Amino acid sequence: NWAYTYVWDSYAALPGGFSSSAAMVVNGDRDFSSNVNGRNKQDVWSEGTKTLTKCTRAYGEVWGDGNVYWGQTDERC
């Protein structure tokens, strides 16, 4: 399983730059070994996880304008 974060063009074009990340959440806990950060990258993929027998969700964040924006998928078991 992988997580994916995409940053919209309009946000990426703002002055000052941004950071983004993608990670998996496994059995309710963020799997930091899957976390990948990007600086001014509009596409970020997490590291893959071997979690087909566990409950997972994808999680992503974007920050850089003083706010942190995040989202996650529904959990799948």
Secondary structure, 3 states (H helix, E strand, C coil): CCCEEECCHHHHCCCCCCEEEEEEEECCEEEEEEEEEEECCCEEECCCCCCCCCCEEEEEEEECCCCEEEEECCCEC
